Amino acid sequence: MNIWFIIIAVMVLSFLVQSMLTNRFKKYSEVPTSNGMSGAEIAAKMLRDNGITDVQIVSIDGKLTDHYNPETKTVNLSEAVYHGRNVAAAAVAAHECGHVVQHATGYAPLQLRSALVPAVSFASNIVQWVLLAGILLINAFPMLFWAGVVLFALTTFFSFVTLPVEINASQRAVQWLENAGIVTYETRPMAIDALKWAAYTYVIAAIGSLATLLYYISIGNRRS
């Protein structure tokens, strides 16, 4: 019962956080940057300031789909961020470039996260089927269920490894934005607030994953 309460609470919190994130980005998208630079221009400047010349900045479809791809060495910015000349676009663009700087400087949590990607990708693709088969055959073949739990635990661990990576990227972004004069005394708190709500989505995802993992463990313990 307690685990179900946590799972439901996490679902509600996830909805609220996503709503707040959308609201904050809409609000700060109406606040122009002091120098009028676009998200793409800000990203290019941050990369130059950090001596990074081998990463491309490209525009992609979607809303809040921004990400850095270390394999292709591209900072992928949604159209609103790529072309936007506002505090929200500046914060997102700088955050993604924060990941580039992490990659260039060998930031340990990012290296761990990158090393886990192949295993986590494999686990994510099969874990639901292994758990389903494990639950159906738990009395005859309990090890199959526990194998599914281990796979899910790997994805949960990945969620928690992601937290310091995202938080550090935001810290780098805000510091650089301030040093570069892109945010002012008035707009700096807005950039921090926007990135804070983005970080909360990762926190909620990690907590939700942990709650689900504990639920599966409780199923295994009851059947053993």
C-alpha positions in Angstrom: 0.0 0.0 0.0 2.8 2.4 0.9 4.6 1.8 -2.4 1.4 2.3 -4.4 0.9 5.6 -2.6 4.4 6.7 -3.5 4.0 5.6 -7.1 0.7 7.6 -7.4 2.2 10.6 -5.6 5.2 10.5 -8.1 2.7 10.4 -11.0 0.9 13.5 -9.7 4.2 15.3 -9.0 5.5 14.5 -12.4 2.4 16.0 -14.0 2.6 19.1 -11.8 6.4 19.6 -12.5 5.9 19.2 -16.2 3.1 21.8 -16.1 5.3 24.2 -14.1 8.2 23.6 -16.5 6.0 24.5 -19.5 4.6 27.5 -17.7 8.1 28.8 -16.7 9.5 28.4 -20.2 6.5 30.2 -21.7 6.9 33.0 -19.2 10.6 33.5 -19.6 10.3 33.1 -23.4 8.7 36.6 -23.3 11.7 38.1 -21.6 14.4 39.2 -24.1 18.1 38.8 -23.4 20.0 42.1 -23.0 22.2 41.6 -26.1 19.5 40.1 -28.3 21.5 37.0 -29.2 19.6 33.9 -30.3 19.9 30.5 -28.6 22.1 29.3 -31.5 24.4 32.3 -31.2 24.6 31.9 -27.5 25.5 28.2 -27.9 28.2 29.1 -30.4 29.7 31.7 -28.2 29.8 29.4 -25.2 31.6 26.7 -27.2 34.1 29.3 -28.5 34.7 30.6 -25.0 35.5 27.1 -23.8 37.8 26.4 -26.8 35.5 23.9 -28.4 35.5 24.0 -32.2 34.5 20.5 -33.3 30.8 20.6 -32.2 28.0 21.6 -34.5 24.8 23.4 -33.5 21.7 22.2 -35.3 17.9 22.9 -35.2 15.5 20.1 -34.6 11.7 19.7 -34.4 9.8 19.4 -31.2 9.3 21.3 -27.9 11.9 21.0 -25.2 13.6 18.3 -27.2 17.0 20.0 -26.8 20.0 17.7 -26.1 23.7 17.1 -26.8 24.7 14.1 -28.7 28.3 13.2 -28.0 28.4 10.5 -30.7 27.6 13.0 -33.5 29.1 15.9 -31.6 26.0 18.1 -32.1 24.1 20.4 -29.9 20.5 19.8 -31.0 18.2 22.8 -30.2 14.5 22.9 -30.7 13.4 25.6 -33.1 12.1 27.8 -30.3 15.4 27.7 -28.6 17.6 27.8 -31.7 15.9 31.0 -33.0 14.7 32.4 -29.6 16.2 35.6 -28.3 15.0 35.4 -24.8 16.0 34.2 -21.3 14.5 30.7 -21.7 16.3 30.0 -25.0 19.5 31.3 -23.5 19.2 29.1 -20.4 18.5 25.9 -22.5 21.2 26.6 -25.1 23.8 27.2 -22.4 22.7 24.1 -20.4 23.2 21.8 -23.5 26.6 23.4 -24.1 27.3 22.7 -20.4 27.1 19.0 -21.4 29.6 19.7 -24.2 32.0 21.2 -21.7 31.5 18.2 -19.4 32.4 16.0 -22.3 35.4 18.0 -23.2 36.8 18.1 -19.7 36.1 14.5 -18.8 33.5 15.1 -16.1 33.4 11.8 -14.3 29.6 11.4 -13.8 29.0 12.1 -17.5 31.7 9.5 -18.4 29.9 7.0 -16.1 26.6 7.8 -17.7 27.9 7.5 -21.2 29.5 4.1 -20.3 26.1 2.9 -19.0 24.2 3.9 -22.1 24.6 0.7 -24.2 23.7 -1.6 -21.2 20.8 0.6 -20.2 19.5 0.8 -23.8 19.5 -3.0 -23.9 17.9 -3.3 -20.5 15.1 -0.8 -21.4 14.2 -2.7 -24.5 13.7 -6.1 -22.8 13.0 -5.4 -19.1 9.2 -5.2 -19.4 9.0 -8.5 -21.2 11.4 -10.2 -18.8 9.4 -8.9 -15.8 6.1 -9.9 -17.4 7.4 -13.4 -18.1 9.0 -13.5 -14.6 5.7 -12.6 -12.9 3.8 -15.3 -14.9 6.4 -17.9 -14.1 7.5 -16.7 -10.7 6.6 -20.0 -8.9 8.2 -22.2 -11.5 11.2 -20.1 -12.5 11.7 -17.3 -9.9 15.2 -16.4 -11.2 13.6 -15.0 -14.4 11.7 -12.5 -12.4 14.8 -11.5 -10.4 16.7 -11.1 -13.6 14.0 -8.6 -14.6 14.4 -6.8 -11.3 18.2 -6.5 -11.9 17.6 -5.1 -15.4 15.2 -2.5 -13.9 17.6 -1.7 -11.1 20.2 -0.8 -13.8 17.8 1.7 -15.4 17.1 3.1 -11.9 20.8 3.5 -11.2 21.1 5.3 -14.6 18.4 7.7 -13.5 20.3 8.7 -10.4 23.6 9.0 -12.2 21.9 11.4 -14.6 21.0 13.8 -11.7 24.5 15.2 -11.0 25.1 15.4 -14.8 22.1 17.6 -15.3 22.6 19.7 -12.2 26.2 20.4 -13.0 25.4 21.4 -16.6 22.9 23.9 -15.3 25.4 25.3 -12.9 28.0 25.7 -15.7 25.3 27.4 -17.8 24.3 30.0 -15.3 27.8 30.8 -14.4 28.8 31.3 -18.0 25.7 33.3 -18.9 26.5 35.7 -16.0 30.2 36.0 -16.8 29.4 36.5 -20.5 26.9 39.3 -19.7 24.0 37.5 -21.4 21.9 37.5 -18.2 21.7 40.5 -15.9 21.0 40.9 -12.2 17.3 40.9 -13.0 17.3 38.0 -15.5 19.7 35.6 -13.8 17.1 34.4 -11.3 14.8 33.6 -14.3 17.4 31.5 -16.0 18.1 29.6 -12.7 14.3 29.1 -12.2 13.8 27.7 -15.7 16.7 25.3 -15.3 15.6 24.3 -11.8 12.2 23.1 -13.0 13.9 21.2 -15.8 16.1 19.5 -13.2 13.0 18.6 -11.2 11.8 16.4 -14.0 14.9 14.2 -13.7 14.5 14.1 -9.9 10.9 13.0 -10.1 11.8 10.4 -12.8 14.5 9.0 -10.5 12.2 8.8 -7.5 9.5 7.2 -9.6 11.9 4.6 -11.0 13.1 3.8 -7.4 9.5 3.4 -6.2 8.7 1.1 -9.0 11.9 -0.9 -8.3 10.9 -1.3 -4.7 7.4 -2.4 -5.8 8.9 -5.2 -7.9 11.2 -6.3 -5.1 8.2 -6.5 -2.8 6.4 -8.7 -5.3 9.4 -11.0 -5.4 9.7 -11.1 -1.6 6.0 -12.0 -1.2 6.2 -14.8 -3.7 9.5 -16.3 -2.4 
